Amino acid sequence: MTASTTGADPKRVTVRRAQTRRRLLDAALEVFAEDGFGRSTVEQICEHAGFTRGAFYSNFSSLDELFLAMWEERSARMLADIATALEQVPAAEPQEALRAALAAIPVDDRWYRVTAEFTAHALRTPSLRRVMAAREQAILDTVLPVVVDALRRAGRRVDDRTALGQALVAVHDGTTVQVLLDPDSAVVRERREQLFFRVLDAYSTPIPREQQ
C-alpha cells in the first residue's frame, strides 16, 4: 500500500518523526540530569515528553542509544561553534585561537552530570566503552588539526599529536570540574586557560627559522 493510497504525506511523517525525536532527546536530558542516568527509565522520558513507549522505540532501541545520539548531536554542535569562533581569529595568534575555542566549549552543569554517569556506565560495558573511545577520538581528530595548524602558523610544531590530544582532554576534564564547583570564580577560569597554554607550550617546539 503506497503513501498516496493511505493519504499519508511522507514529508509530514518525516517532520513529525524529527519533532518526536527532538522532544525525546530534550526530555531525556532533563530526566537524566535530574534523576541520574542509572535511575532513569524509558517510561519517565516518555511521560516527560508526552509520548508512549511506542514513540520511544520507533526512534531508539535503548537508553544507551538515545544518550549516544544526544552526545553525537552536542559534539557536532560544539565542533561547529569552535570552527565558527576560530574563523574570527588572526592566523598567527594561537593564544587567541585557544581562547576562542575555549569560549565555544560549553561548561554545562547538567551535561557534565549526565556524561559523568554515562561514562561510569560505559566503563562497566565493554561494547559501550569502545563506542565512547571511538567517538572521543573522532572529536580529537577534528579539533587537533586546527590546533596544530594554529601553532604551525605561530612558528611552533607538534611532534606527538596523540600526546597533545590526551593532555588537552585531561586538562579540559579536570578543570571543568573546578569551574563547575566554583562557577563565579574568575581565578579558576583564568587558571584553566593558563593550563591550556602551558600544555600547548609543553607539547610543541619552535620551528627552526630555515624551515619556516
C-alpha positions in Angstrom: 0.0 0.0 0.0 1.5 3.3 -1.1 1.5 6.6 0.7 -0.9 8.1 -1.9 -3.5 5.4 -1.2 -3.3 5.8 2.5 -3.3 9.6 2.4 0.0 9.8 4.3 2.4 12.5 3.3 6.0 11.2 3.6 7.3 14.7 4.2 4.8 15.3 7.0 5.7 11.9 8.5 9.4 12.8 8.4 8.9 16.1 10.0 6.7 14.6 12.7 9.3 11.9 13.3 12.0 14.5 13.6 9.9 16.5 16.1 9.2 13.4 18.2 12.9 12.6 18.3 13.7 16.2 19.3 11.2 16.1 22.1 12.5 12.7 23.4 16.1 14.0 23.3 15.2 17.2 25.2 13.2 15.2 27.7 16.0 12.7 28.3 18.4 15.4 29.1 16.1 16.8 31.8 15.3 13.4 33.2 19.0 12.2 33.2 20.2 15.4 34.8 17.5 15.3 37.5 17.3 11.6 38.4 20.6 10.3 37.1 21.2 8.1 34.0 21.3 4.8 36.0 17.9 5.5 37.7 16.1 6.9 34.7 13.6 4.8 32.7 12.0 4.9 29.3 8.7 5.5 30.9 10.0 8.6 32.7 11.3 10.1 29.5 8.1 9.3 27.6 6.0 10.9 30.3 8.2 14.0 30.3 8.0 14.2 26.5 4.3 13.4 26.3 4.7 10.2 24.3 4.1 6.5 24.6 6.7 3.8 24.8 5.9 3.0 21.1 7.1 6.5 20.1 10.3 5.9 22.0 11.1 2.6 20.5 10.3 3.8 17.0 13.3 6.2 17.4 15.7 4.5 19.8 16.3 0.9 20.7 17.6 1.7 24.2 18.5 4.5 26.6 22.1 3.9 25.6 21.4 4.6 22.0 19.4 7.7 23.0 22.3 9.0 25.0 24.8 8.4 22.2 22.6 10.2 19.8 22.4 13.1 22.3 26.2 13.1 22.7 26.8 13.0 18.9 24.4 15.9 18.3 26.0 18.0 21.0 29.5 17.2 19.8 28.7 18.2 16.3 27.3 21.5 17.5 30.3 22.1 19.7 32.7 21.5 16.8 30.7 23.8 14.5 30.8 26.5 17.2 34.6 26.1 17.6 35.1 26.3 13.8 33.0 29.5 13.6 34.9 31.0 16.6 38.3 30.2 15.0 37.3 31.9 11.7 37.3 35.2 13.5 40.9 34.8 14.9 44.0 36.1 13.1 46.1 33.3 11.5 49.2 33.5 13.7 47.5 34.0 17.1 47.5 30.6 18.8 46.6 32.0 22.2 43.7 33.9 20.8 42.7 30.8 18.9 42.7 28.8 22.2 40.7 31.4 24.0 38.1 31.4 21.1 37.9 27.6 21.2 37.5 27.5 25.0 34.8 30.1 24.8 32.9 27.9 22.3 33.1 24.8 24.5 30.2 24.9 27.0 30.8 24.2 30.7 27.4 22.9 31.5 26.5 21.5 34.9 23.6 19.4 33.7 25.5 17.9 30.8 28.5 17.2 32.9 26.4 15.2 35.4 24.8 13.2 32.7 28.1 12.4 30.9 29.9 11.5 34.1 27.2 9.0 35.0 27.1 7.6 31.5 30.9 7.3 31.4 30.8 5.2 34.6 28.1 3.1 33.0 30.2 2.7 29.8 33.2 1.6 31.8 31.2 -1.4 33.0 30.1 -2.2 29.5 33.0 -3.2 27.1 31.0 -2.5 23.9 29.9 0.9 25.1 33.5 1.7 26.2 34.7 1.1 22.7 32.0 3.3 21.2 32.8 6.1 23.7 36.5 5.8 23.0 35.9 5.9 19.2 33.7 9.0 19.4 36.1 10.8 21.7 38.8 10.1 19.2 36.7 11.4 16.4 36.3 14.7 18.2 40.0 14.9 18.8 40.7 14.1 15.1 38.6 17.1 14.2 40.0 19.5 16.7 43.7 18.6 16.7 44.4 19.6 13.1 43.1 23.1 13.8 45.2 23.4 17.0 48.3 22.1 15.2 47.8 24.4 12.3 47.4 27.4 14.5 50.7 26.5 16.3 52.4 26.0 13.0 51.4 29.4 11.8 52.8 30.8 15.0 56.1 29.2 14.4 55.7 26.0 16.5 55.4 22.4 15.6 53.9 19.3 17.3 55.8 16.1 17.1 53.3 13.9 19.0 49.7 14.8 18.3 48.4 11.9 20.3 50.1 13.1 23.4 49.0 16.6 22.9 45.4 15.5 22.4 45.4 13.4 25.5 46.9 16.3 27.5 44.3 18.7 26.3 41.5 16.3 27.2 42.9 15.8 30.6 43.1 19.5 31.3 39.7 20.1 29.9 38.1 17.3 32.0 39.8 18.3 35.2 39.3 22.0 35.0 35.7 21.6 34.0 35.0 20.1 37.4 36.8 23.0 39.1 34.8 25.6 37.1 31.5 23.8 38.0 32.4 23.7 41.7 33.2 27.4 41.8 31.3 28.9 38.8 31.7 32.5 39.8 35.4 32.4 40.3 37.3 34.3 37.6 40.6 33.0 39.1 39.5 29.4 38.4 38.7 30.2 34.8 42.0 32.1 34.3 44.0 29.2 35.7 42.1 26.8 33.3 43.1 29.0 30.4 46.8 29.2 31.6 46.9 25.4 32.0 45.9 25.0 28.3 48.6 27.5 27.3 51.2 25.5 29.3 50.1 22.3 27.6 50.5 23.9 24.1 54.0 25.1 25.1 55.0 21.7 26.6 53.9 19.7 23.6 55.2 21.9 20.8 58.7 23.2 19.9 59.8 26.2 17.8 60.2 25.6 14.1 63.8 26.5 13.0 63.8 29.7 11.1 65.2 28.0 7.9 62.2 25.5 8.0 59.5 28.2 8.3 
